[in-house]
Amino acid sequence: MNNKMTVVSERIYNQAISGTLTVSGAVDFLEKEAKMRTLREKLEKFSHGQELRTTLVQGLMRDHPDRSKDAVERRVRGWLNNPDNQTLRKKDAIELCFILGLSVEEADAFVALISEEGLHWRNPDEIVYLFALKQGMDYTEANRLNEEMAEVLSRVTESGTLSEDSFTPIIRSEVAALGTREELVDYLTGAVSRLGRYHNNAYKLFMEMMDALENPLPDEGEESAGLFKKEELTIRDILREYLYEKNVLYAKGRVQAGKKNRALSGEEKLVFTVIQEEVSKSWPDETTISKMKSRKTDVTRKVLILLFLATGEESPYDEENDIDFVLSKEEFFEQLYQGLNDMLLQAGFMPLDPRSPFDWLILYCICAEDMFDINVRMRTIFREMFGERPAEETKED
């Protein structure tokens, strides 16, 4: 367990992994009892004792003088008073780093908590904001600087070839060393082919896991017996088998249709609870996965988590002695929990958070005996939360 958890987080974490909740009990706990972290709590964590409402209103008015005070105050009230409000757009989170006066280290942690991904040290825009934070600029100055740098970069031709040192840790140390605008200009223009707005590590992991699912190899015993490799899967197959499309996306489609038509024919109008909305938010479909593969959109944290579980190994294997290491349930959970968090951090995302509804469901599901049991739990819990698409509607056209 992560010893840095708060008392509330630890209580919710322990409930997820307790092994005492049935699937219906887990969904009921999440909907009715779990105290998910609100946006207000996230902001208070980084407020350094400032009076939040006043600080945010004054900061937003300074950054956006064309907006009316009433409009700004309504926006801030929505952030602070709505218990269902848990996240912000990353762009807004970056602005709040300047308003709250955060250091670069605090800003990285704050943005990760608010938007589930930290500051991206390879993104030219975010490099400028990181530089501006370090230099003590306000958000207006940072925006101006970003516009200047964008103009400079628009005149630079990208080579399109990423070098081996294009990954975040190396670039992060280089960016951290920049001290003047001139150094920033020189760095951005010189490193343009090494920068990008998408996450390299996340994409590399995503492609490796997609390849393992799309082109599965036979088990060692099957291969030695001369058996053919397992059937290749399409993106559509992966969505159905491992990304629970027939539960989550089908339910989202029905709700959206209900909102459009005001009522579904012959049925009561369908709505999502706050928890269902949060869990299903940005759920991938076939188009999204295809765009991730072709790098037309960034790989998401949710997709990486689902693929990690879809490609997980049953248990460690000792090839020399031809035996499996039998792990206890607790050892299996700890190994998987640590592996998931290591993968997320490597990809630039925040580790599992028990006070995030989707993450809590993942924690509940991975507290199991083996990968097969996890797969069963995942299917069952999404069926319980979203229902199941009728069999006649799942048939191929």
C-alpha positions in Angstrom: 0.0 0.0 0.0 1.1 3.6 -0.6 2.0 5.0 2.8 1.5 8.6 1.5 -2.3 8.1 1.3 -4.5 10.3 3.4 -6.8 8.7 6.0 -9.8 8.9 3.7 -7.9 7.6 0.7 -6.5 4.7 2.7 -10.0 3.8 4.0 -11.4 3.7 0.4 -8.4 1.8 -0.9 -8.8 -0.8 1.9 -12.4 -1.2 1.0 -11.6 -1.9 -2.6 -9.1 -4.6 -1.8 -10.8 -6.1 1.2 -12.3 -9.0 -0.6 -15.6 -8.5 1.3 -17.6 -6.8 -1.4 -19.6 -8.6 -4.0 -19.7 -7.0 -7.4 -23.1 -5.4 -6.8 -21.9 -4.4 -3.3 -18.8 -2.8 -4.9 -20.9 -0.7 -7.4 -23.3 0.2 -4.5 -20.3 1.3 -2.3 -18.9 3.4 -5.1 -22.2 5.1 -5.9 -23.4 5.7 -2.3 -20.5 5.6 0.2 -17.1 6.2 -1.4 -16.0 9.8 -0.8 -14.4 10.7 -4.1 -12.0 13.7 -4.1 -13.7 16.9 -5.3 -12.1 19.6 -7.3 -12.3 21.9 -4.3 -10.3 19.4 -2.2 -7.7 19.2 -5.0 -7.4 23.0 -5.1 -7.2 23.3 -1.4 -4.3 20.8 -1.3 -2.2 23.3 -3.3 -3.6 26.6 -2.0 -0.9 27.2 0.7 -3.6 28.5 3.0 -4.9 31.2 0.6 -8.6 32.0 0.6 -9.5 30.1 -2.5 -12.5 31.9 -3.8 -10.8 35.4 -3.5 -7.5 34.1 -5.0 -9.2 32.4 -7.9 -11.6 35.2 -8.8 -8.8 37.9 -8.6 -6.4 35.7 -10.6 -9.0 35.0 -13.4 -10.0 38.6 -13.6 -6.4 39.6 -14.0 -5.8 37.0 -16.7 -9.1 37.7 -18.5 -10.0 41.4 -18.1 -12.6 41.2 -20.8 -14.8 38.9 -18.7 -17.4 40.2 -16.3 -16.9 39.6 -12.6 -20.3 37.9 -12.3 -19.2 35.4 -15.0 -15.9 34.7 -13.3 -17.5 34.3 -9.8 -20.1 31.9 -11.3 -17.3 29.8 -12.7 -15.3 29.7 -9.5 -18.5 28.8 -7.5 -19.0 25.9 -9.9 -15.4 24.7 -9.2 -15.7 25.1 -5.4 -19.3 24.2 -4.6 -20.2 21.4 -6.9 -19.3 18.1 -5.2 -19.6 16.3 -8.5 -16.9 18.5 -10.1 -13.7 16.5 -10.0 -11.5 17.6 -13.0 -10.6 20.5 -15.2 -9.1 20.8 -18.7 -5.4 20.6 -18.6 -5.1 24.1 -20.0 -7.2 25.5 -17.1 -5.1 23.5 -14.6 -1.9 25.1 -16.0 -3.4 28.6 -15.6 -4.3 27.8 -12.0 -0.6 26.9 -11.3 0.2 30.6 -12.0 -2.7 31.9 -10.0 -1.8 29.7 -7.0 1.9 30.6 -7.3 3.1 27.0 -7.5 6.7 25.9 -8.0 7.5 23.7 -11.1 7.5 20.6 -8.9 4.1 21.6 -7.3 2.7 22.4 -10.7 3.6 19.0 -12.1 1.9 17.3 -9.2 -1.1 19.6 -9.3 -1.7 19.2 -13.0 -1.5 15.4 -12.6 -4.0 15.4 -9.8 -6.4 17.7 -11.8 -6.1 16.2 -15.3 -4.6 12.7 -14.6 -1.4 13.5 -16.5 1.6 15.6 -15.4 3.2 18.5 -17.4 4.6 17.2 -20.7 8.2 18.2 -20.9 8.4 17.4 -24.6 5.4 19.6 -25.6 6.7 23.0 -26.9 3.8 24.9 -25.3 4.2 23.3 -21.9 8.0 23.8 -22.0 7.2 27.5 -22.3 4.8 27.5 -19.4 7.3 25.5 -17.3 10.0 28.0 -18.1 7.6 30.9 -17.2 6.7 29.3 -13.9 10.4 28.9 -13.1 11.1 32.6 -14.0 8.2 33.8 -11.8 6.1 35.2 -14.6 2.3 35.5 -14.3 -0.1 33.8 -16.7 -0.5 36.8 -19.0 3.3 37.0 -19.5 3.5 33.3 -20.0 0.8 33.4 -22.7 2.6 36.2 -24.5 5.9 34.3 -24.4 4.1 31.2 -25.7 2.8 33.1 -28.7 6.3 34.5 -29.4 7.8 31.0 -29.3 5.0 29.6 -31.5 5.8 32.2 -34.1 9.5 31.3 -33.9 8.8 27.6 -34.2 6.4 28.2 -37.2 9.5 29.2 -39.2 11.5 26.1 -38.2 11.2 22.9 -40.4 10.8 19.7 -38.4 12.9 16.8 -39.6 10.2 14.4 -38.6 12.7 11.9 -37.2 12.9 11.3 -33.5 16.4 10.7 -32.1 17.1 8.2 -29.3 17.3 11.0 -26.8 13.7 12.2 -27.5 12.2 10.7 -24.3 11.1 12.9 -21.5 13.7 12.4 -18.7 16.6 13.7 -20.8 14.6 16.6 -22.2 13.3 17.4 -18.8 16.9 18.0 -17.4 17.7 20.1 -20.5 14.6 22.3 -20.1 15.2 22.7 -16.3 18.6 24.2 -17.1 17.3 27.0 -19.3 17.7 30.4 -17.6 17.0 33.1 -20.2 14.6 33.8 -23.1 17.5 33.5 -25.5 18.4 30.1 -24.2 14.7 29.1 -24.5 14.6 30.2 -28.2 17.9 28.5 -29.0 16.7 25.3 -27.3 13.3 25.1 -28.9 14.6 25.8 -32.4 17.5 23.4 -32.0 15.4 20.6 -30.5 12.3 20.9 -32.6 12.7 17.4 -34.1 12.9 15.9 -30.6 9.8 17.6 -29.3 6.1 16.7 -29.7 2.7 17.1 -28.2 2.1 13.4 -27.8 3.6 11.1 -25.2 6.4 8.9 -26.7 6.6 6.4 -23.8 2.8 6.0 -23.7 2.7 5.4 -27.5 5.5 2.9 -27.3 3.7 0.9 -24.5 0.4 1.2 -26.3 1.8 -0.2 -29.6 3.6 -3.0 -27.8 0.4 -4.1 -26.0 -1.8 -3.7 -29.1 0.7 -5.8 -31.1 0.5 -8.5 -28.4 -3.3 -8.6 -28.7 -3.5 -8.2 -32.5 -0.8 -10.8 -33.2 -0.8 -13.3 -30.3 1.9 -15.9 -30.3 1.2 -19.5 -29.3 2.2 -20.6 -25.8 5.5 -22.4 -25.6 4.0 -25.8 -25.2 1.6 -25.2 -28.2 4.5 -24.0 -30.4 6.6 -27.0 -29.6 3.6 -29.2 -30.5 3.5 -27.6 -33.9 0.3 -25.8 -33.3 -0.5 -22.6 -35.2 -0.4 -19.3 -33.5 -3.6 -18.0 -32.0 -6.1 -16.1 -34.1 -5.2 -12.6 -34.9 -7.5 -9.9 -33.4 -8.8 -6.8 -35.1 -9.3 -3.5 -33.2 -13.0 -4.3 -33.2 -12.2 -7.7 -31.5 -10.1 -6.0 -28.9 -12.8 -3.5 -28.1 -15.3 -6.3 -27.5 -13.0 -8.6 -25.7 -10.8 -6.4 -23.6 -12.2 -2.8 -23.6 -15.8 -3.7 -22.6 -17.3 -1.9 -25.6 -20.6 -3.8 -25.5 -21.3 -2.6 -21.9 -19.9 0.9 -21.6 -20.2 2.3 -25.1 -23.6 0.7 -25.7 -24.9 2.2 -22.5 -23.4 5.6 -23.4 -25.1 5.4 -26.8 -28.5 4.6 -25.3 -28.2 7.5 -22.9 -27.2 9.9 -25.6 -30.1 8.7 -27.8 -32.4 9.3 -24.8 -31.1 12.8 -24.4 -31.7 13.6 -28.0 -35.2 12.0 -28.2 -36.2 13.0 -24.6 -37.4 9.5 -24.2 -36.6 6.1 -25.6 -39.4 4.3 -27.3 -41.2 2.0 -24.9 -38.7 2.6 -22.1 -38.1 4.9 -19.2 -35.7 7.7 -20.0 -32.1 6.6 -19.3 -29.6 8.8 -17.4 -26.1 8.2 -16.0 -25.2 8.8 -12.4 -22.2 11.0 -11.6 -20.1 7.8 -11.0 -21.2 6.3 -14.4 -20.3 9.5 -16.1 -16.9 9.7 -14.5 -16.1 6.0 -15.2 -17.2 6.1 -18.9 -15.7 9.5 -19.7 -13.4 9.4 -22.8 -14.1 5.6 -23.2 -12.3 4.5 -26.4 -14.1 3.4 -29.6 -12.8 2.0 -32.8 -12.1 5.4 -34.3 -10.2 6.6 -31.2 -8.0 3.5 -31.1 -7.2 3.8 -34.8 -6.2 7.4 -34.4 -3.9 6.5 -31.4 -2.2 3.9 -33.6 -1.6 6.5 -36.4 -0.6 9.2 -33.8 -3.5 11.4 -34.8 -4.5 11.6 -31.2 -2.6 11.0 -27.9 -2.8 7.7 -26.0 -5.0 8.0 -22.9 -4.4 6.8 -19.4 -7.6 4.8 -19.4 -6.6 2.9 -22.6 -3.2 2.0 -21.2 -4.7 0.6 -18.0 -7.2 -1.6 -19.8 -4.6 -2.8 -22.3 -2.1 -3.5 -19.4 -4.7 -5.8 -17.8 -5.6 -7.4 -21.1 -2.0 -8.4 -21.8 -1.0 -9.3 -18.2 0.8 -12.6 -17.5 -0.7 -15.3 -15.4 2.3 -15.8 -13.1 6.2 -15.7 -13.1 7.8 -18.6 -14.8 11.2 -20.3 -14.1 12.3 -21.6 -17.6 15.4 -23.4 -16.2 13.4 -25.6 -13.8 10.2 -25.6 -15.9 8.0 -24.5 -13.0 5.5 -21.7 -12.3 6.0 -19.6 -9.2 2.8 -19.8 -7.2 1.9 -16.4 -5.8 -0.5 -15.9 -3.0 -3.5 -13.6 -3.7 -1.8 -10.8 -1.8 1.5 -11.2 -3.6 -0.3 -11.3 -7.0 -2.1 -8.1 -6.2 1.0 -6.3 -5.0 2.9 -7.3 -8.1 0.2 -6.2 -10.4 -0.5 -3.0 -8.5 3.1 -2.0 -8.6 3.4 -3.0 -12.2 0.4 -0.8 -13.1 1.7 2.2 -11.3 5.2 1.8 -12.7 3.7 1.7 -16.2 1.6 4.8 -15.6 4.5 6.8 -14.3 6.7 5.7 -17.2 4.0 6.9 -19.6 3.7 10.3 -17.8 0.4 9.6 -16.0 -0.6 9.7 -12.3 -0.6 6.3 -10.5 -3.8 4.7 -9.4 -5.9 6.9 -7.1 -8.5 5.1 -4.9 -10.6 8.3 -4.9 -11.0 8.2 -8.6 -14.1 6.1 -9.6 -12.5 4.3 -12.5 -9.3 3.7 -10.5 -11.3 2.3 -7.6 -13.0 -0.2 -9.9 -9.6 -1.2 -11.2 -8.3 -1.7 -7.7 -11.3 -3.8 -6.8 -10.9 -6.0 -10.0 -7.1 -6.6 -9.6 -7.6 -7.9 -6.1 -8.0 -11.4 -7.5 -6.3 -14.8 -7.7 -5.1 -14.5 -11.3 -5.5 -12.7 -14.6 -8.5 -14.9 -15.6 -10.3 -13.9 -12.4 -9.5 -10.3 -13.1 -11.1 -10.5 -16.6 -14.2 -12.1 -15.1 -14.5 -9.4 -12.5 -14.0 -6.6 -15.1 -16.8 -8.1 -17.3 -19.1 -8.6 -14.4 -18.6 -5.2 -12.8 -19.2 -3.3 -16.1 -22.2 -5.4 -16.7 -23.5 -4.5 -13.2 -22.8 -0.8 -13.7 -23.9 -0.3 -17.3 -26.1 -3.3 -18.1 -25.5 -5.7 -21.0 -26.2 -5.3 -24.6 -29.0 -7.7 -25.7 -27.6 -10.8 -27.4 -29.5 -10.1 -30.6 -27.9 -6.7 -30.9 -24.3 -8.1 -30.6 -24.6 -10.2 -33.8 -22.5 -9.2 -36.8 -24.5 -7.3 -39.5 
